[in-house]
Amino acid sequence: MSRAHFDYDEAHGREVLRRALADYLGRVRGVLADPTQIVITSGFEQGRNLVCRALAARGAKRIGVENPSYTDWDPIRRTGLEIVPIPVDGDGMRVDLLDKRQVSAVMLTPAHQFPTGVVMSGERRVQLQDWLRRRETIALEDDYDSEFRYDRAPVRALQGLEPERVVYAGTASKTLAPALRLGWLIVPRHLLAEIHREQLLSDMGCPRIEQHTLAEFIVTGEFDRHLRRMRSQYRARRDALLDALATELPEASVEGIAAGLHATIRLPDRYDEKALRPELSRVGISLWYMSDHFVGAPSGPPTLLIGYARISESQIRAGIRALAAAIRATCS
Ligand SMILES: Cc1ncc(COP(=O)(O)O)c(C=O)c1O
């Protein structure tokens, strides 16, 4: 970095990183991005908050979110938007319900729905495009983990199909580390000034040194190499998890596509999640439950969300053995 690089400028992100991301995302995600439309954020969370604030400032009242989904609802509610849960089925968000629920915008994870693990079908994507055009509104596409698909190439980002109606959000949290707090938005031109303004109201932009570092990592090809390496490690961990489940807990079924950094494990309906939770805490197993990710009352069978990004294959096997023992002790 030169001396000039240590100044306050480019609050919406250093050009060198915006250029690198425009090229990378166009290549691997099929997005249509000009570097001027990219805004560097401190992760998806900040990007989402900026978009929600900009939508609220434009008069949006109700935002449709996948149910179940990932999120902290409070930051969205604080922007003044009302959260409207839209059910998810095997094809993704139920786009057919958006009119009936009178939402002004939507937020979704089309490439790998969090937490169910389904991918939005081609038909649903077309339905969503129609809805966005008809309502002249915006979808926020959370593309949090699409770099990690293990069975085939990931579906292309929605933004590439509808660049004027989709705000694309990416993050370094899954590919590198959440501690970096780096993410990016690709913003339709008609919303860009509002997003820039919201970012200036929030802070003076993200740390510049990390931005230059990430740009260097991408343009030298090291990021691609890192992803190839991690993809094969995560695939091996996911395979170890599925093998261990088949042996130790054959009554469980793995839902969703082979992707991402978590597996969605459905247990038989008769199993008692309320009894299982304290037992898993007691034996030191930490995981997430699908039931915590619903807006309003949860529905469906007991379902566990198991992250495998940071544990070795042998830890996974031992962990699933312990999980099965805890389940036997409380549920069967
Ligand atoms: C669905 C989803 N979106 C986004 C994120 C990443 O958020 P951030 O970039 O703020 O770390 C996560 C992290 O767990 C996630 O699960």
The ligand as an SDF file (V2000), in Angstrom:
LIG
                    3D

 16 16  0  0  0  0  0  0  0  0999 V2000
  -27.3650  -17.5850    6.2890 C   0  0  0  0  0  0  0  0  0  0  0  0
  -26.1800  -16.7680    6.6820 C   0  0  0  0  0  0  0  0  0  0  0  0
  -25.9760  -15.5910    6.0840 N   0  0  0  0  0  0  0  0  0  0  0  0
  -24.8910  -14.8440    6.3840 C   0  0  0  0  0  0  0  0  0  0  0  0
  -23.9820  -15.2480    7.3280 C   0  0  0  0  0  0  0  0  0  0  0  0
  -22.7220  -14.4560    7.5330 C   0  0  0  0  0  0  0  0  0  0  0  0
  -22.8920  -13.3130    8.1800 O   0  0  0  0  0  0  0  0  0  0  0  0
  -21.6180  -12.3370    8.3520 P   0  0  0  0  0  0  0  0  0  0  0  0
  -21.0550  -12.0600    6.9940 O   0  0  0  0  0  0  0  0  0  0  0  0
  -22.2210  -11.1110    8.9870 O   0  0  0  0  0  0  0  0  0  0  0  0
  -20.6190  -13.0280    9.2460 O   0  0  0  0  0  0  0  0  0  0  0  0
  -24.1750  -16.4310    8.0010 C   0  0  0  0  0  0  0  0  0  0  0  0
  -23.2200  -16.8400    9.0600 C   0  0  0  0  0  0  0  0  0  0  0  0
  -23.4200  -17.7740    9.7880 O   0  0  0  0  0  0  0  0  0  0  0  0
  -25.2920  -17.2240    7.6620 C   0  0  0  0  0  0  0  0  0  0  0  0
  -25.5050  -18.4120    8.2610 O   0  0  0  0  0  0  0  0  0  0  0  0
  1  2  1  0
  2  3  1  0
  2 15  2  0
  3  4  2  0
  4  5  1  0
  5  6  1  0
  5 12  2  0
  6  7  1  0
  7  8  1  0
  8  9  2  0
  8 10  1  0
  8 11  1  0
 12 13  1  0
 12 15  1  0
 13 14  2  0
 15 16  1  0
M  END
$$$$
